[in-house]
Amino acid sequence: MLSAMTTAPLASSPHRPADYHMHTPLCKHASGAPELYWQTASAQGLQEIAFTDHAPDPTGYDAKYRMEPTQFDEYRRLIAPLQDGRTPPVLFGTEADFYPGVEPYLTDWLPRGNFDLVLGSVHYLGDWGFDDPNNRHKWNDVDIKGAWKAYMDLIVGLTATRLFDVIGHFDLPKKFGHRLRDRDLKDMVQPVLDRVMKAGLAIEINTAGWRKEVAEAYPSPLILSLACERGIPICFGSDAHEPEQVGYRFDDAVRLAREVGYTHSLMFRQRKPESVPLP
């Protein structure tokens, strides 16, 4: 959950915002040394970066796409050498999945991680990894609107925990092109965004959607405009799984944010947000 927000701008004026969503090979579906991700960020003039690899889960949940619990110290050791005062700075974070029953584990584990920020995401509906390309065929057999409703119900559950700082890829069910009509989407999403606002959470503009079949950032312009109306803060993430994806289409992301009315985004230190002007 976001703590009290400050508003003093950073002294520097880089070309592009911070990239707060990137992974390491420990998640088993990313490649490239963290140093290479930083080099890309530096070349692009990003404000800073945060590694937010998938949090381990001792129950074996989604084990093929995350580090093992015994590898968390290795994750910390991978990132620590990059936190040497360099520019752009490197933050240490995690992307933790929400699912019913995970709350006791995360309540105990997250405070011990000494994270700069925690992304909260939903990747499963029951036992269905709905955004996994290996499982996309199951979309042919489900009620699409019902799947979206089940997903948004989980996002509401995520907000209620007050364990996270930012909601990742807010409208992920559209990944393979399974959209709702704007009217249905608006009706479904508005009460969820009200919960996000009351919980003090931010959402990310995740540019990975532009690399997927849907060919649109997460969240959609409609959802982002509704979030802006509610004063829900934003940050940016490329969801990079290889160095070349760092900062992917961030100029477009900033343009999108401005078009719906945003003038500031968030940066983090030790899970404390700071509102800074968009570059």
C-alpha positions as CSV (number, residue, x, y, z in Angstrom):
1,M,0.0,0.0,0.0
2,L,1.3,3.5,-0.8
3,S,2.3,5.5,2.2
4,A,2.1,9.3,2.4
5,M,3.1,10.8,-0.9
6,T,5.5,13.7,-1.4
7,T,5.5,16.1,-4.3
8,A,8.9,17.6,-4.6
9,P,10.3,17.0,-8.1
10,L,13.7,15.3,-8.6
11,A,16.6,17.6,-9.5
12,S,17.4,15.8,-12.7
13,S,15.5,16.0,-15.9
14,P,16.0,12.8,-17.9
15,H,14.5,12.0,-21.2
16,R,12.2,9.2,-20.2
17,P,10.4,8.0,-17.0
18,A,11.5,5.3,-14.7
19,D,11.0,1.7,-15.8
20,Y,9.6,-0.2,-12.9
21,H,8.9,-3.7,-14.4
22,M,11.7,-6.0,-15.5
23,H,12.8,-9.5,-14.8
24,T,15.9,-11.7,-14.5
25,P,16.7,-15.2,-15.8
26,L,15.7,-16.5,-12.3
27,C,12.1,-16.3,-13.4
28,K,12.9,-19.0,-16.0
29,H,11.4,-17.1,-18.9
30,A,13.7,-14.1,-19.2
31,S,17.2,-13.8,-20.5
32,G,20.2,-11.4,-20.2
33,A,22.3,-10.3,-17.2
34,P,20.9,-7.4,-15.1
35,E,23.9,-5.3,-16.1
36,L,22.7,-5.4,-19.7
37,Y,19.2,-4.2,-18.7
38,W,20.9,-1.3,-16.9
39,Q,23.0,-0.5,-20.0
40,T,19.9,-0.2,-22.1
41,A,18.2,2.0,-19.6
42,S,21.3,4.3,-19.5
43,A,21.4,4.5,-23.2
44,Q,17.8,5.5,-23.3
45,G,18.0,8.2,-20.7
46,L,15.6,6.6,-18.3
47,Q,15.2,8.2,-14.8
48,E,15.9,4.9,-13.1
49,I,15.0,1.2,-13.2
50,A,13.6,-1.4,-10.8
51,F,14.0,-5.1,-11.1
52,T,10.7,-6.6,-10.1
53,D,11.1,-10.3,-10.7
54,H,8.3,-12.8,-9.9
55,A,8.2,-13.5,-6.1
56,P,8.9,-17.0,-5.1
57,D,6.0,-19.0,-3.6
58,P,6.6,-21.9,-1.2
59,T,3.4,-23.6,-2.2
60,G,4.7,-24.3,-5.7
61,Y,2.2,-21.9,-7.3
62,D,3.1,-21.2,-10.9
63,A,6.6,-22.7,-10.2
64,K,7.6,-22.8,-13.9
65,Y,7.5,-19.0,-14.2
66,R,9.2,-17.8,-11.0
67,M,12.3,-18.3,-8.9
68,E,12.5,-21.0,-6.2
69,P,12.2,-19.8,-2.6
70,T,15.8,-20.9,-2.1
71,Q,16.9,-18.5,-4.9
72,F,15.7,-15.3,-3.4
73,D,19.1,-14.5,-1.8
74,E,20.6,-15.1,-5.2
75,Y,18.2,-12.6,-6.7
76,R,19.3,-10.0,-4.1
77,R,23.0,-10.8,-4.9
78,L,22.3,-10.3,-8.6
79,I,20.9,-6.8,-8.1
80,A,23.1,-5.5,-5.3
81,P,26.2,-4.8,-7.4
82,L,24.1,-2.5,-9.6
83,Q,23.1,-0.4,-6.6
84,D,26.4,1.4,-6.4
85,G,25.4,5.0,-6.9
86,R,25.3,4.8,-10.7
87,T,23.0,6.8,-12.9
88,P,20.3,5.8,-13.7
89,P,19.8,4.3,-10.2
90,V,18.7,0.7,-9.8
91,L,15.9,-0.3,-7.4
92,F,15.1,-3.6,-5.9
93,G,11.5,-4.8,-6.1
94,T,9.3,-7.7,-6.8
95,E,6.1,-8.7,-8.7
96,A,4.0,-10.7,-6.3
97,D,0.9,-12.6,-7.5
98,F,-2.4,-12.3,-5.7
99,Y,-4.6,-15.3,-5.4
100,P,-7.0,-16.4,-2.6
101,G,-5.1,-17.7,0.3
102,V,-1.7,-16.1,-0.4
103,E,-2.3,-13.2,2.1
104,P,-0.7,-14.8,5.2
105,Y,2.5,-15.7,3.2
106,L,2.9,-12.2,1.7
107,T,2.0,-10.5,4.9
108,D,5.0,-12.2,6.5
109,W,7.3,-12.3,3.5
110,L,7.0,-8.9,1.9
111,P,8.1,-6.7,4.8
112,R,11.3,-8.8,5.1
113,G,12.3,-8.2,1.5
114,N,13.5,-4.6,2.0
115,F,11.9,-3.8,-1.4
116,D,11.7,-0.4,-3.0
117,L,8.4,-1.3,-4.5
118,V,6.0,-4.2,-4.9
119,L,3.9,-4.8,-8.0
120,G,0.7,-6.8,-7.4
121,S,-0.5,-8.9,-10.3
122,V,-3.1,-11.6,-11.2
123,H,-2.1,-14.3,-13.6
124,Y,-4.5,-17.1,-12.7
125,L,-8.2,-17.7,-12.7
126,G,-8.4,-20.8,-10.5
127,D,-5.9,-23.2,-12.0
128,W,-6.0,-21.5,-15.4
129,G,-3.0,-19.4,-16.3
130,F,-5.1,-17.2,-18.6
131,D,-2.2,-15.2,-20.1
132,D,0.1,-18.2,-20.7
133,P,0.4,-18.8,-24.4
134,N,0.4,-22.6,-23.7
135,N,-3.1,-22.1,-22.2
136,R,-4.7,-19.7,-24.6
137,H,-6.8,-22.3,-26.2
138,K,-9.0,-22.4,-23.1
139,W,-10.3,-19.0,-24.1
140,N,-12.3,-20.8,-26.8
141,D,-14.3,-22.6,-24.1
142,V,-15.1,-19.8,-21.6
143,D,-17.5,-17.0,-21.4
144,I,-15.2,-14.0,-22.1
145,K,-17.2,-11.5,-20.1
146,G,-17.4,-14.0,-17.2
147,A,-13.6,-14.4,-17.3
148,W,-13.1,-10.7,-17.2
149,K,-15.5,-10.5,-14.2
150,A,-13.6,-13.2,-12.4
151,Y,-10.4,-11.4,-13.0
152,M,-11.7,-8.0,-11.8
153,D,-13.0,-9.7,-8.7
154,L,-9.5,-10.8,-7.9
155,I,-8.2,-7.3,-8.5
156,V,-10.7,-6.2,-5.9
157,G,-9.3,-8.8,-3.6
158,L,-5.8,-7.6,-4.3
159,T,-6.6,-4.0,-3.4
160,A,-8.2,-5.2,-0.1
161,T,-5.0,-6.7,1.2
162,R,-3.1,-3.4,1.3
163,L,0.0,-5.4,0.6
164,F,1.0,-3.9,-2.7
165,D,2.1,-0.5,-4.1
166,V,1.2,-0.8,-7.8
167,I,-1.2,-2.9,-9.8
168,G,0.6,-4.5,-12.8
169,H,-0.9,-4.8,-16.3
170,F,-4.4,-3.9,-15.1
171,D,-6.4,-5.3,-18.0
172,L,-4.3,-8.4,-18.7
173,P,-7.2,-10.6,-19.9
174,K,-7.1,-8.7,-23.3
175,K,-3.6,-10.0,-24.0
176,F,-4.7,-12.4,-26.8
177,G,-7.3,-10.0,-28.2
178,H,-10.3,-11.0,-26.0
179,R,-11.7,-7.5,-25.4
180,L,-15.0,-6.3,-23.9
181,R,-17.2,-3.7,-25.6
182,D,-16.4,-0.2,-24.2
183,R,-19.8,0.0,-22.5
184,D,-19.3,-3.3,-20.7
185,L,-15.7,-2.6,-19.8
186,K,-16.6,0.8,-18.3
187,D,-19.5,-0.7,-16.2
188,M,-17.2,-3.4,-15.0
189,V,-14.1,-1.4,-14.3
190,Q,-15.4,1.7,-12.7
191,P,-16.3,0.1,-9.3
192,V,-12.9,-1.7,-9.3
193,L,-11.1,1.6,-9.9
194,D,-13.0,3.1,-7.0
195,R,-11.5,0.4,-4.8
196,V,-8.0,1.1,-6.2
197,M,-8.4,4.7,-5.4
198,K,-9.7,4.1,-1.8
199,A,-6.8,1.7,-1.2
200,G,-4.2,4.3,-2.3
201,L,-2.7,2.1,-5.0
202,A,-1.1,3.1,-8.2
203,I,-1.4,1.5,-11.6
204,E,1.4,1.0,-14.2
205,I,1.3,1.9,-17.8
206,N,2.7,-1.4,-19.0
207,T,4.1,-1.2,-22.6
208,A,4.4,-5.0,-23.0
209,G,0.8,-5.0,-24.4
210,W,2.2,-3.3,-27.5
211,R,4.4,-6.4,-28.0
212,K,1.4,-8.8,-27.7
213,E,-1.5,-9.8,-30.0
214,V,-3.7,-7.1,-28.5
215,A,-1.2,-4.4,-29.7
216,E,-2.3,-2.0,-27.0
217,A,-0.6,-0.9,-23.7
218,Y,-2.0,-2.0,-20.4
219,P,-4.3,-0.4,-19.4
220,S,-6.4,0.7,-22.4
221,P,-6.9,4.5,-22.9
222,L,-10.4,4.1,-21.6
223,I,-9.4,2.6,-18.4
224,L,-6.5,5.0,-18.0
225,S,-8.8,8.0,-18.5
226,L,-11.1,6.6,-15.8
227,A,-8.2,6.1,-13.5
228,C,-7.0,9.7,-14.1
229,E,-10.5,11.0,-13.3
230,R,-10.2,9.4,-9.9
231,G,-6.7,10.7,-9.2
232,I,-5.1,7.2,-9.3
233,P,-1.4,7.7,-9.7
234,I,0.7,6.0,-12.4
235,C,4.2,4.7,-13.0
236,F,5.7,3.0,-16.1
237,G,6.9,-0.5,-16.8
238,S,8.2,-2.3,-19.9
239,D,7.8,-5.8,-18.4
240,A,11.1,-6.5,-20.0
241,H,12.2,-10.1,-20.2
242,E,15.3,-9.3,-22.2
243,P,17.6,-6.2,-22.2
244,E,16.3,-4.9,-25.6
245,Q,12.8,-4.5,-24.1
246,V,13.8,-2.0,-21.4
247,G,12.0,1.3,-21.9
248,Y,10.0,-0.2,-24.8
249,R,7.8,2.5,-26.4
250,F,8.0,4.8,-23.3
251,D,7.6,7.9,-25.5
252,D,4.3,6.5,-26.6
253,A,3.4,5.7,-23.0
254,V,4.1,9.2,-21.8
255,R,2.1,10.6,-24.7
256,L,-0.8,8.3,-23.8
257,A,-0.6,9.5,-20.1
258,R,-0.7,13.1,-21.2
259,E,-3.6,12.6,-23.6
260,V,-5.9,11.4,-20.8
261,G,-4.8,14.1,-18.4
262,Y,-1.8,13.0,-16.4
263,T,1.0,15.4,-15.6
264,H,2.9,13.4,-13.0
265,S,4.0,9.9,-12.3
266,L,5.4,8.1,-9.3
267,M,8.9,7.2,-8.3
268,F,9.7,5.0,-5.2
269,R,12.3,4.5,-2.5
270,Q,11.7,1.9,0.2
271,R,8.0,1.7,-0.8
272,K,7.6,5.4,-0.3
273,P,6.2,7.2,-3.5
274,E,7.2,10.6,-4.8
275,S,5.2,12.4,-7.4
276,V,7.4,13.8,-10.2
277,P,6.5,15.7,-13.4
278,L,6.3,13.7,-16.6
279,P,9.4,14.2,-18.7
